[in-house]
Amino acid sequence: MKRVVFGVLLLAAASWSNAAEPLQLLKNITAAAEKINYSGVFVYQRGNSTETSRIVHVWENGQESERLQVLDGSPREVVLENQELKCILPESHLVVVEGKSKKPGFPQLSVNEIDSLNGFYVLKRGQPSRVADFDAQMYVLEPRDKLRFGRQFWIEPASSLLLKSTLLDEKGDVRETFAFTELKIGNAVDRNFLKQGVKVDATWRVHMAQARPASGDDVPWKTSYVIPGFSQVSIMKRTMRPNSPELLHVLYSDGVASVSVFTRTINKSSRPEKGGFGMGGMNIYRRVLGDWQLVLMGDVPASVLKQFGDGIEVKP
Amino acid sequence: MVGGDMSDTISALVDDELGQNQIVQTVDTLLSDTAQGMEQRLYYSAYCLIGDALRGDALGQPLAGRVALLLADEPTLLCSKTSRKQWPVLALAASVACIALILGMVLKQEIQSRPNLAAETLTAGELASALSASAVQTPDISNDMVDYVFAHQSYSQAGYAASTANQIRTISMATGGRE
Protein backbone atom coordinates (compact mmCIF):
# COMPACT_ATOMS: atom_id res chain seq x y z
CA MET A 1 0.00 0.00 0.00
CA LYS A 2 2.87 2.28 0.85
CA ARG A 3 4.10 2.47 -2.71
CA VAL A 4 0.73 3.08 -4.28
CA VAL A 5 0.22 6.57 -5.60
CA PHE A 6 -3.09 7.70 -4.29
CA GLY A 7 -3.22 10.99 -6.09
CA VAL A 8 -5.22 13.00 -3.64
CA LEU A 9 -3.11 14.65 -0.99
CA LEU A 10 -5.31 16.82 1.03
CA LEU A 11 -8.37 14.83 1.82
CA ALA A 12 -9.70 16.41 4.94
CA ALA A 13 -10.34 14.15 7.87
CA ALA A 14 -13.90 15.35 8.03
CA SER A 15 -14.63 14.09 4.52
CA TRP A 16 -13.76 10.49 5.24
CA SER A 17 -16.57 8.06 5.05
CA ASN A 18 -16.97 5.93 8.12
CA ALA A 19 -16.33 2.70 6.23
CA ALA A 20 -12.95 3.75 4.93
CA GLU A 21 -11.65 5.93 7.74
CA PRO A 22 -8.65 3.88 8.89
CA LEU A 23 -7.59 3.13 5.35
CA GLN A 24 -8.02 6.73 4.25
CA LEU A 25 -5.92 7.88 7.18
CA LEU A 26 -3.11 5.58 6.12
CA LYS A 27 -3.48 6.64 2.50
CA ASN A 28 -3.28 10.30 3.37
CA ILE A 29 -0.22 9.81 5.53
CA THR A 30 1.49 7.78 2.84
CA ALA A 31 0.65 10.19 0.05
CA ALA A 32 1.81 13.19 2.05
CA ALA A 33 5.11 11.54 2.93
CA GLU A 34 5.67 10.75 -0.72
CA LYS A 35 4.71 13.95 -2.50
CA ILE A 36 5.58 16.73 -0.10
CA ASN A 37 9.02 18.26 0.26
CA TYR A 38 10.17 18.38 3.84
CA SER A 39 13.23 18.22 6.02
CA GLY A 40 13.63 17.83 9.71
CA VAL A 41 14.96 16.03 12.72
CA PHE A 42 13.05 13.20 14.35
CA VAL A 43 13.46 10.99 17.37
CA TYR A 44 12.91 7.26 17.29
CA GLN A 45 12.43 5.56 20.63
CA ARG A 46 12.04 1.89 21.41
CA GLY A 47 12.30 0.64 24.94
CA ASN A 48 15.09 2.52 26.64
CA SER A 49 16.84 3.29 23.37
CA THR A 50 16.49 6.66 21.67
CA GLU A 51 18.06 7.79 18.44
CA THR A 52 17.88 11.11 16.67
CA SER A 53 17.93 11.30 12.88
CA ARG A 54 17.83 13.96 10.22
CA ILE A 55 15.67 13.41 7.17
CA VAL A 56 15.28 15.28 3.89
CA HIS A 57 12.61 14.35 1.39
CA VAL A 58 12.24 15.83 -2.10
CA TRP A 59 9.53 15.06 -4.64
CA GLU A 60 10.66 16.15 -8.09
CA ASN A 61 9.68 15.10 -11.60
CA GLY A 62 7.53 12.34 -10.25
CA GLN A 63 10.33 10.78 -8.23
CA GLU A 64 11.23 10.70 -4.59
CA SER A 65 14.69 11.43 -3.27
CA GLU A 66 15.28 10.99 0.38
CA ARG A 67 18.09 10.66 2.87
CA LEU A 68 18.02 9.77 6.52
CA GLN A 69 21.10 10.11 8.68
CA VAL A 70 21.26 8.89 12.25
CA LEU A 71 22.83 11.65 14.33
CA ASP A 72 23.65 9.53 17.38
CA GLY A 73 26.32 6.85 17.54
CA SER A 74 27.42 5.25 14.31
CA PRO A 75 26.52 7.53 11.36
CA ARG A 76 24.16 5.11 9.67
CA GLU A 77 22.28 6.30 6.62
CA VAL A 78 19.33 5.31 4.51
CA VAL A 79 19.31 6.80 1.03
CA LEU A 80 16.55 6.67 -1.56
CA GLU A 81 17.72 7.70 -4.99
CA ASN A 82 16.59 6.67 -8.46
CA GLN A 83 14.12 4.27 -6.86
CA GLU A 84 16.93 2.43 -5.11
CA LEU A 85 16.86 2.18 -1.34
CA LYS A 86 20.16 1.71 0.47
CA CYS A 87 20.86 1.08 4.15
CA ILE A 88 24.45 2.02 4.89
CA LEU A 89 25.81 0.50 8.09
CA PRO A 90 29.37 1.74 8.76
CA GLU A 91 29.94 -0.41 11.86
CA SER A 92 29.33 -3.57 9.89
CA HIS A 93 30.86 -2.22 6.67
CA LEU A 94 27.61 -3.35 5.11
CA VAL A 95 25.25 -1.88 2.53
CA VAL A 96 21.83 -3.45 2.05
CA VAL A 97 20.22 -2.43 -1.23
CA GLU A 98 16.81 -2.90 -2.70
CA GLY A 99 15.71 -1.50 -6.04
CA LYS A 100 12.23 -0.20 -5.46
CA SER A 101 11.21 -0.63 -9.07
CA LYS A 102 11.82 -4.35 -8.91
CA LYS A 103 9.80 -5.16 -5.89
CA PRO A 104 6.32 -6.45 -6.44
CA GLY A 105 4.79 -3.70 -4.39
CA PHE A 106 2.45 -3.77 -1.48
CA PRO A 107 -0.91 -4.59 -2.98
CA GLN A 108 -3.82 -2.28 -2.69
CA LEU A 109 -6.50 -3.59 -0.41
CA SER A 110 -9.73 -4.85 -1.92
CA VAL A 111 -13.13 -3.66 -0.77
CA ASN A 112 -13.51 -6.81 1.31
CA GLU A 113 -10.19 -6.18 2.96
CA ILE A 114 -11.21 -2.61 3.75
CA ASP A 115 -14.28 -4.01 5.47
CA SER A 116 -12.01 -6.43 7.27
CA LEU A 117 -9.75 -3.58 8.32
CA ASN A 118 -12.69 -1.82 9.89
CA GLY A 119 -13.69 -5.03 11.54
CA PHE A 120 -10.45 -5.23 13.46
CA TYR A 121 -9.65 -1.57 14.14
CA VAL A 122 -11.61 1.46 15.16
CA LEU A 123 -10.38 4.95 14.35
CA LYS A 124 -10.89 7.61 16.97
CA ARG A 125 -10.19 11.29 16.60
CA GLY A 126 -8.17 12.65 19.48
CA GLN A 127 -7.53 16.13 20.75
CA PRO A 128 -5.76 18.80 18.70
CA SER A 129 -2.18 19.05 19.81
CA ARG A 130 1.18 20.51 18.89
CA VAL A 131 4.27 18.66 17.65
CA ALA A 132 7.56 20.20 16.49
CA ASP A 133 5.94 23.64 16.55
CA PHE A 134 3.17 22.52 14.20
CA ASP A 135 -0.50 22.20 14.99
CA ALA A 136 -1.34 18.52 15.02
CA GLN A 137 -4.47 16.43 14.98
CA MET A 138 -4.23 13.20 16.89
CA TYR A 139 -5.89 9.96 15.79
CA VAL A 140 -6.00 6.64 17.58
CA LEU A 141 -6.20 3.43 15.58
CA GLU A 142 -7.48 1.10 18.24
CA PRO A 143 -7.54 -2.67 17.75
CA ARG A 144 -10.80 -4.40 18.52
CA ASP A 145 -8.98 -7.44 19.94
CA LYS A 146 -5.71 -8.38 21.66
CA LEU A 147 -4.23 -9.92 18.52
CA ARG A 148 -2.72 -6.73 17.13
CA PHE A 149 -1.16 -3.48 18.23
CA GLY A 150 -2.72 -0.06 18.39
CA ARG A 151 -1.31 3.10 16.92
CA GLN A 152 -1.54 6.80 17.58
CA PHE A 153 -0.91 9.32 14.85
CA TRP A 154 -0.34 13.05 15.06
CA ILE A 155 -0.90 14.63 11.66
CA GLU A 156 -0.27 18.13 10.39
CA PRO A 157 -3.78 19.05 9.19
CA ALA A 158 -2.88 21.11 6.13
CA SER A 159 -0.52 18.61 4.55
CA SER A 160 -1.47 15.30 6.21
CA LEU A 161 2.21 14.83 6.99
CA LEU A 162 2.84 12.50 9.90
CA LEU A 163 4.44 14.43 12.75
CA LYS A 164 4.45 11.74 15.38
CA SER A 165 3.33 8.16 15.83
CA THR A 166 3.37 5.63 18.61
CA LEU A 167 2.86 1.90 18.60
CA LEU A 168 0.93 0.52 21.55
CA ASP A 169 1.15 -3.12 22.56
CA GLU A 170 -1.71 -5.34 23.66
CA LYS A 171 -1.49 -3.87 27.16
CA GLY A 172 -1.64 -0.33 25.84
CA ASP A 173 2.00 0.36 26.66
CA VAL A 174 4.07 2.37 24.19
CA ARG A 175 6.48 0.08 22.37
CA GLU A 176 7.80 2.53 19.83
CA THR A 177 7.66 6.26 19.17
CA PHE A 178 8.58 8.30 16.15
CA ALA A 179 8.35 12.08 16.48
CA PHE A 180 9.65 15.09 14.64
CA THR A 181 11.35 17.65 16.83
CA GLU A 182 12.18 20.03 13.99
CA LEU A 183 10.42 20.22 10.65
CA LYS A 184 10.30 22.37 7.54
CA ILE A 185 7.53 21.70 5.06
CA GLY A 186 7.73 23.00 1.51
CA ASN A 187 10.44 23.73 -0.98
CA ALA A 188 12.91 25.32 1.42
CA VAL A 189 14.80 22.10 2.01
CA ASP A 190 18.56 21.76 1.85
CA ARG A 191 19.09 19.47 -1.13
CA ASN A 192 22.78 19.15 -0.39
CA PHE A 193 21.79 16.86 2.41
CA LEU A 194 20.45 14.36 -0.11
CA LYS A 195 24.00 13.35 -1.01
CA GLN A 196 25.27 10.20 0.63
CA GLY A 197 27.69 11.12 3.38
CA VAL A 198 29.38 7.81 4.18
CA LYS A 199 32.03 6.74 1.70
CA VAL A 200 31.73 3.10 0.72
CA ASP A 201 34.66 1.30 -0.84
CA ALA A 202 35.39 -2.15 -2.20
CA THR A 203 36.05 -3.58 1.26
CA TRP A 204 32.37 -3.20 2.19
CA ARG A 205 29.91 -6.03 1.77
CA VAL A 206 26.84 -5.33 -0.34
CA HIS A 207 23.66 -7.32 0.17
CA MET A 208 21.31 -6.96 -2.79
CA ALA A 209 17.92 -7.65 -1.28
CA GLN A 210 16.28 -8.18 -4.63
CA ALA A 211 12.85 -9.73 -4.71
CA ARG A 212 10.96 -11.43 -7.49
CA PRO A 213 7.37 -12.62 -7.45
CA ALA A 214 6.76 -16.24 -6.54
CA SER A 215 3.64 -18.38 -6.32
CA GLY A 216 1.92 -20.56 -3.77
CA ASP A 217 3.52 -23.59 -5.38
CA ASP A 218 6.87 -22.31 -4.16
CA VAL A 219 5.71 -22.35 -0.55
CA PRO A 220 6.64 -25.68 1.06
CA TRP A 221 4.31 -25.25 4.01
CA LYS A 222 0.73 -24.54 4.89
CA THR A 223 -0.80 -22.76 7.85
CA SER A 224 -3.24 -24.31 10.29
CA TYR A 225 -3.71 -20.96 11.99
CA VAL A 226 -3.75 -17.49 10.46
CA ILE A 227 -4.17 -14.46 12.70
CA PRO A 228 -7.79 -13.30 12.27
CA GLY A 229 -7.97 -10.38 9.86
CA PHE A 230 -4.66 -11.23 8.25
CA SER A 231 -4.42 -12.56 4.73
CA GLN A 232 -1.55 -13.50 2.48
CA VAL A 233 -0.77 -10.46 0.34
CA SER A 234 2.52 -11.30 -1.34
CA ILE A 235 4.89 -14.18 -2.05
CA MET A 236 8.43 -13.33 -3.09
CA LYS A 237 11.76 -15.01 -3.57
CA ARG A 238 14.77 -13.08 -2.42
CA THR A 239 18.49 -13.37 -2.79
CA MET A 240 20.01 -11.44 0.05
CA ARG A 241 23.68 -12.07 -0.65
CA PRO A 242 25.92 -13.06 -3.54
CA ASN A 243 26.10 -16.83 -3.99
CA SER A 244 23.53 -17.45 -1.28
CA PRO A 245 20.42 -19.55 -1.93
CA GLU A 246 17.14 -17.78 -2.45
CA LEU A 247 14.85 -17.48 0.48
CA LEU A 248 11.10 -17.34 0.37
CA HIS A 249 9.35 -14.28 1.75
CA VAL A 250 5.62 -14.58 2.37
CA LEU A 251 3.88 -11.46 3.58
CA TYR A 252 0.65 -11.32 5.54
CA SER A 253 -1.23 -8.17 6.48
CA ASP A 254 -4.42 -7.01 8.10
CA GLY A 255 -4.14 -3.72 6.23
CA VAL A 256 -2.23 -2.02 9.03
CA ALA A 257 0.20 -4.52 10.55
CA SER A 258 2.39 -6.86 8.52
CA VAL A 259 3.88 -10.23 9.31
CA SER A 260 6.69 -11.69 7.21
CA VAL A 261 7.49 -15.38 7.07
CA PHE A 262 10.97 -16.06 5.72
CA THR A 263 11.86 -19.62 4.74
CA ARG A 264 15.31 -20.85 3.91
CA THR A 265 16.85 -24.26 3.59
CA ILE A 266 19.07 -25.35 6.47
CA ASN A 267 22.43 -26.49 5.22
CA LYS A 268 25.82 -27.23 6.71
CA SER A 269 26.80 -23.57 6.81
CA SER A 270 23.59 -22.38 8.41
CA ARG A 271 22.81 -23.28 11.97
CA PRO A 272 19.18 -23.82 12.96
CA GLU A 273 17.84 -21.08 15.20
CA LYS A 274 14.90 -21.23 17.55
CA GLY A 275 13.04 -18.91 19.88
CA GLY A 276 11.83 -15.37 19.84
CA PHE A 277 12.74 -11.87 20.89
CA GLY A 278 11.34 -8.39 20.64
CA MET A 279 12.74 -5.26 19.11
CA GLY A 280 10.64 -2.17 19.70
CA GLY A 281 7.28 -2.71 18.10
CA MET A 282 8.42 -5.75 16.22
CA ASN A 283 8.56 -9.32 17.47
CA ILE A 284 10.66 -12.04 15.88
CA TYR A 285 10.11 -15.78 16.17
CA ARG A 286 12.31 -18.52 14.71
CA ARG A 287 11.61 -22.20 14.40
CA VAL A 288 12.73 -25.19 12.41
CA LEU A 289 10.31 -27.01 10.15
CA GLY A 290 11.80 -30.12 8.60
CA ASP A 291 14.76 -28.95 6.55
CA TRP A 292 13.65 -25.34 6.66
CA GLN A 293 14.46 -22.46 8.93
CA LEU A 294 11.44 -20.24 9.47
CA VAL A 295 11.87 -16.64 10.62
CA LEU A 296 8.69 -14.74 11.38
CA MET A 297 8.56 -11.05 12.22
CA GLY A 298 5.87 -8.47 12.55
CA ASP A 299 4.07 -5.81 14.57
CA VAL A 300 1.94 -8.25 16.52
CA PRO A 301 2.13 -9.55 20.09
CA ALA A 302 4.82 -12.16 20.65
CA SER A 303 2.34 -14.84 21.70
CA VAL A 304 0.28 -14.25 18.56
CA LEU A 305 3.34 -14.44 16.34
CA LYS A 306 4.40 -17.69 18.01
CA GLN A 307 0.95 -19.19 17.61
CA PHE A 308 1.03 -18.26 13.94
CA GLY A 309 4.53 -19.72 13.51
CA ASP A 310 3.72 -22.91 15.37
CA GLY A 311 0.71 -23.41 13.13
CA ILE A 312 2.90 -23.73 10.06
CA GLU A 313 3.10 -27.33 8.84
CA VAL A 314 4.88 -29.10 6.04
CA LYS A 315 2.70 -29.50 3.01
CA PRO A 316 1.63 -33.12 2.59
CA MET B 1 17.06 -18.84 25.28
CA VAL B 2 19.34 -17.55 27.95
CA GLY B 3 19.41 -19.64 31.07
CA GLY B 4 20.57 -19.35 34.62
CA ASP B 5 23.47 -21.76 34.15
CA MET B 6 24.87 -19.61 31.43
CA SER B 7 24.74 -16.44 33.51
CA ASP B 8 26.29 -18.30 36.43
CA THR B 9 29.12 -19.53 34.24
CA ILE B 10 29.88 -16.08 32.85
CA SER B 11 29.57 -14.55 36.29
CA ALA B 12 31.95 -17.15 37.70
CA LEU B 13 34.34 -16.52 34.85
CA VAL B 14 34.53 -12.77 35.36
CA ASP B 15 34.76 -13.30 39.11
CA ASP B 16 37.67 -15.68 38.55
CA GLU B 17 35.86 -18.51 40.27
CA LEU B 18 36.33 -21.16 37.60
CA GLY B 19 39.01 -23.82 37.45
CA GLN B 20 41.56 -23.82 34.67
CA ASN B 21 39.73 -26.43 32.63
CA GLN B 22 36.43 -24.61 33.05
CA ILE B 23 38.04 -21.34 31.98
CA VAL B 24 39.39 -22.91 28.81
CA GLN B 25 36.05 -24.58 28.11
CA THR B 26 34.04 -21.41 28.72
CA VAL B 27 36.34 -19.19 26.67
CA ASP B 28 36.25 -21.72 23.83
CA THR B 29 32.47 -21.61 23.94
CA LEU B 30 32.55 -17.82 24.01
CA LEU B 31 34.72 -17.82 20.91
CA SER B 32 32.70 -20.51 19.15
CA ASP B 33 30.38 -19.91 16.26
CA THR B 34 27.45 -21.51 18.04
CA ALA B 35 24.17 -20.30 19.42
CA GLN B 36 25.46 -20.95 22.93
CA GLY B 37 28.58 -18.96 22.16
CA MET B 38 26.53 -16.06 20.96
CA GLU B 39 24.28 -16.14 24.00
CA GLN B 40 27.30 -16.24 26.28
CA ARG B 41 28.81 -13.28 24.47
CA LEU B 42 25.54 -11.42 25.03
CA TYR B 43 25.86 -12.04 28.76
CA TYR B 44 29.48 -11.16 28.71
CA SER B 45 28.73 -7.95 26.81
CA ALA B 46 26.04 -7.04 29.32
CA TYR B 47 28.44 -7.53 32.23
CA CYS B 48 30.98 -5.32 30.50
CA LEU B 49 28.36 -2.63 30.04
CA ILE B 50 27.42 -2.85 33.71
CA GLY B 51 31.04 -2.57 34.68
CA ASP B 52 31.53 0.39 32.38
CA ALA B 53 28.53 2.14 33.84
CA LEU B 54 29.58 1.57 37.42
CA ARG B 55 33.18 2.46 36.74
CA GLY B 56 32.52 5.65 34.78
CA ASP B 57 35.80 7.00 33.49
CA ALA B 58 37.83 5.39 36.23
CA LEU B 59 40.07 3.41 33.95
CA GLY B 60 43.52 3.95 35.26
CA GLN B 61 45.58 1.49 33.27
CA PRO B 62 46.79 2.93 29.97
CA LEU B 63 46.48 -0.41 28.20
CA ALA B 64 43.00 -1.03 29.56
CA GLY B 65 42.00 2.46 28.53
CA ARG B 66 43.24 1.90 25.02
CA VAL B 67 41.41 -1.39 24.80
CA ALA B 68 38.23 0.22 26.08
CA LEU B 69 38.49 2.98 23.49
CA LEU B 70 38.96 0.46 20.73
CA LEU B 71 36.09 -1.63 22.00
CA ALA B 72 33.88 1.42 21.94
CA ASP B 73 34.39 1.58 18.20
CA GLU B 74 33.61 -2.08 17.66
CA PRO B 75 30.17 -3.31 16.54
CA THR B 76 27.83 -3.72 19.46
CA LEU B 77 26.65 -7.25 20.11
CA LEU B 78 22.95 -7.87 20.30
CA CYS B 79 22.06 -7.62 23.96
CA SER B 80 19.33 -9.41 25.79
CA LYS B 81 17.81 -8.33 29.06
CA THR B 82 20.33 -8.68 31.78
CA SER B 83 19.92 -10.59 34.98
CA ARG B 84 20.13 -8.28 37.95
CA LYS B 85 20.72 -10.83 40.62
CA GLN B 86 24.48 -10.42 40.68
CA TRP B 87 24.83 -6.72 39.98
CA PRO B 88 26.32 -5.88 43.38
CA VAL B 89 29.25 -8.25 42.99
CA LEU B 90 30.21 -7.16 39.51
CA ALA B 91 31.36 -3.59 39.98
CA LEU B 92 34.95 -2.70 39.27
CA ALA B 93 36.28 -6.25 39.51
CA ALA B 94 33.90 -7.36 36.79
CA SER B 95 34.88 -4.60 34.44
CA VAL B 96 38.57 -5.28 34.89
CA ALA B 97 37.93 -8.98 34.41
CA CYS B 98 35.97 -8.20 31.26
CA ILE B 99 38.85 -6.26 29.83
CA ALA B 100 41.21 -9.07 30.68
CA LEU B 101 38.88 -11.58 29.12
CA ILE B 102 38.40 -9.55 25.96
CA LEU B 103 42.11 -9.08 25.68
CA GLY B 104 42.63 -12.78 26.15
CA MET B 105 40.05 -13.65 23.53
CA VAL B 106 41.30 -11.15 21.03
CA LEU B 107 44.93 -11.88 21.46
CA LYS B 108 44.56 -15.64 21.56
CA GLN B 109 45.28 -16.15 17.89
CA GLU B 110 47.50 -13.12 17.61
CA ILE B 111 49.84 -14.32 20.31
CA GLN B 112 49.80 -17.85 18.98
CA SER B 113 51.02 -16.60 15.64
CA ARG B 114 53.48 -14.13 17.19
CA PRO B 115 54.96 -15.85 20.24
CA ASN B 116 57.20 -12.96 21.18
CA LEU B 117 54.42 -10.46 21.26
CA ALA B 118 53.74 -9.06 24.70
CA ALA B 119 50.38 -7.48 25.34
CA GLU B 120 51.92 -4.46 27.00
CA THR B 121 53.84 -3.60 23.87
CA LEU B 122 50.86 -3.63 21.53
CA THR B 123 50.11 -0.42 19.74
CA ALA B 124 46.57 0.74 19.22
CA GLY B 125 46.85 -0.28 15.59
CA GLU B 126 47.93 -3.80 16.48
CA LEU B 127 45.10 -4.13 18.92
CA ALA B 128 42.68 -2.87 16.32
CA SER B 129 43.95 -5.47 13.86
CA ALA B 130 43.58 -8.19 16.44
CA LEU B 131 40.08 -7.04 17.29
CA SER B 132 39.20 -6.96 13.63
CA ALA B 133 40.51 -10.48 13.14
CA SER B 134 38.46 -11.62 16.10
CA ALA B 135 35.35 -9.96 14.76
CA VAL B 136 35.59 -11.99 11.56
CA GLN B 137 35.13 -15.15 13.61
CA THR B 138 31.90 -14.02 15.21
CA PRO B 139 28.72 -15.45 13.75
CA ASP B 140 26.96 -13.36 11.16
CA ILE B 141 23.59 -13.75 12.82
CA SER B 142 23.07 -10.05 13.33
CA ASN B 143 23.62 -9.33 9.66
CA ASP B 144 21.23 -12.13 8.74
CA MET B 145 18.66 -10.50 10.91
CA VAL B 146 19.42 -7.09 9.44
CA ASP B 147 18.66 -8.56 6.01
CA TYR B 148 15.37 -9.99 7.21
CA VAL B 149 14.30 -6.81 8.96
CA PHE B 150 15.28 -4.74 5.91
CA ALA B 151 13.16 -6.96 3.67
CA HIS B 152 10.24 -6.91 6.08
CA GLN B 153 10.35 -3.16 6.56
CA SER B 154 10.34 -2.60 2.81
CA TYR B 155 6.78 -3.89 2.88
CA SER B 156 5.77 -2.87 6.34
CA GLN B 157 3.68 0.18 7.08
CA ALA B 158 4.96 0.84 10.52
CA GLY B 159 3.48 4.30 10.54
CA TYR B 160 6.64 6.14 9.61
CA ALA B 161 5.47 6.68 6.07
CA ALA B 162 8.72 7.92 4.53
CA SER B 163 10.63 5.20 2.70
CA THR B 164 13.87 5.77 4.55
CA ALA B 165 12.22 6.28 7.93
CA ASN B 166 10.48 2.96 7.44
CA GLN B 167 13.94 1.42 7.71
CA ILE B 168 14.68 3.05 11.06
CA ARG B 169 14.19 -0.31 12.73
CA THR B 170 16.76 -1.87 10.44
CA ILE B 171 19.47 0.65 11.12
CA SER B 172 18.58 0.82 14.79
CA MET B 173 18.89 -2.95 15.04
CA ALA B 174 22.26 -2.86 13.30
CA THR B 175 23.78 -1.37 16.41
CA GLY B 176 21.09 -2.00 18.94
CA GLY B 177 19.73 -5.24 20.20
CA ARG B 178 17.04 -7.39 21.55
CA GLU B 179 14.85 -6.42 24.41
Contacts between the chains, C-beta under 8 A, distances in Angstrom:
chain1	res1	chain2	res2	distance
A	1	B	157	6.1
A	2	B	155	7.7
A	2	B	157	5.3
A	2	B	161	7.7
A	2	B	163	7.8
A	2	B	166	7.2
A	26	B	157	6.5
A	29	B	159	7.7
A	29	B	161	5.0
A	30	B	157	7.4
A	30	B	161	5.7
A	32	B	161	7.3
A	33	B	161	3.5
A	33	B	162	4.7
A	34	B	161	8.0
A	42	B	165	7.2
A	44	B	168	4.9
A	44	B	172	6.5
A	46	B	169	7.9
A	46	B	172	6.9
A	46	B	176	7.9
A	46	B	179	7.5
A	47	B	179	4.9
A	49	B	172	7.1
A	49	B	176	5.6
A	51	B	168	7.7
A	51	B	172	5.9
A	53	B	165	7.7
A	53	B	168	6.9
A	55	B	162	6.4
A	55	B	164	6.5
A	55	B	165	6.1
A	57	B	162	5.9
A	64	B	163	6.6
A	66	B	162	6.2
A	66	B	163	5.8
A	66	B	164	4.8
A	67	B	164	6.7
A	68	B	162	7.6
A	68	B	164	3.9
A	68	B	165	6.0
A	68	B	167	7.5
A	68	B	168	7.3
A	68	B	171	8.0
A	70	B	171	6.1
A	70	B	172	8.0
A	73	B	175	5.9
A	74	B	174	7.8
A	74	B	175	5.4
A	76	B	171	4.2
A	76	B	174	6.4
A	76	B	175	7.2
A	77	B	171	7.9
A	78	B	163	7.9
A	78	B	164	3.8
A	78	B	165	7.8
A	78	B	167	4.7
A	78	B	168	7.8
A	78	B	170	7.8
A	78	B	171	6.2
A	79	B	164	7.1
A	80	B	163	4.9
A	80	B	164	5.5
A	85	B	154	7.1
A	85	B	163	6.0
A	85	B	164	7.2
A	85	B	167	7.2
A	87	B	146	7.7
A	87	B	150	5.9
A	87	B	167	5.6
A	87	B	170	5.5
A	87	B	171	5.8
A	87	B	174	7.7
A	89	B	146	7.1
A	89	B	171	6.6
A	89	B	174	4.6
A	89	B	175	7.9
A	91	B	74	7.9
A	91	B	75	4.5
A	91	B	76	7.5
A	91	B	174	6.7
A	91	B	175	5.8
A	92	B	75	5.9
A	92	B	142	7.7
A	92	B	143	6.1
A	92	B	146	7.5
A	92	B	174	6.2
A	94	B	143	6.2
A	94	B	146	7.2
A	94	B	174	7.7
A	96	B	146	6.5
A	96	B	147	6.4
A	96	B	150	4.8
A	96	B	170	7.3
A	98	B	150	7.1
A	98	B	151	7.6
A	98	B	154	5.7
A	100	B	163	7.6
A	103	B	154	6.5
A	103	B	155	7.7
A	106	B	155	5.3
A	106	B	157	7.4
A	151	B	159	5.5
A	153	B	159	6.7
A	162	B	159	7.1
A	162	B	160	7.3
A	162	B	161	4.9
A	165	B	159	4.0
A	165	B	160	6.9
A	167	B	158	7.3
A	167	B	159	6.8
A	176	B	158	7.8
A	178	B	159	6.9
A	178	B	160	5.3
A	178	B	165	7.0
A	178	B	168	7.1
A	207	B	143	7.7
A	207	B	147	5.7
A	207	B	150	7.9
A	209	B	147	6.4
A	209	B	150	5.7
A	209	B	151	5.4
A	209	B	154	7.4
A	211	B	151	7.3
A	234	B	155	6.8
A	238	B	151	6.0
A	240	B	147	4.4
A	240	B	151	7.4
A	241	B	147	7.5
A	249	B	151	5.9
A	251	B	155	5.4
A	256	B	157	6.8
A	258	B	152	7.1
A	258	B	155	6.0
A	258	B	156	4.5
A	258	B	157	6.7
A	260	B	148	7.4
A	260	B	151	6.9
A	260	B	152	4.2
A	260	B	155	7.2
A	260	B	156	7.9
A	262	B	148	5.5
A	262	B	151	7.4
A	271	B	33	7.9
A	271	B	34	7.1
A	271	B	35	6.5
A	271	B	139	7.8
A	273	B	35	6.6
A	273	B	141	7.4
A	275	B	1	5.4
A	277	B	80	7.1
A	277	B	178	4.1
A	277	B	179	7.1
A	278	B	178	6.9
A	278	B	179	4.9
A	279	B	149	7.8
A	279	B	169	6.8
A	279	B	173	5.8
A	279	B	176	7.4
A	279	B	177	7.8
A	279	B	178	6.2
A	279	B	179	6.3
A	280	B	169	6.2
A	280	B	172	7.3
A	280	B	179	7.5
A	281	B	158	6.8
A	281	B	169	7.9
A	282	B	149	7.4
A	282	B	152	7.8
A	282	B	169	6.1
A	284	B	145	7.4
A	284	B	148	7.9
A	295	B	148	5.5
A	297	B	148	6.4
A	297	B	149	6.8
A	297	B	152	5.2
A	298	B	152	7.3
A	298	B	156	7.8
A	299	B	156	7.1
A	299	B	158	6.5
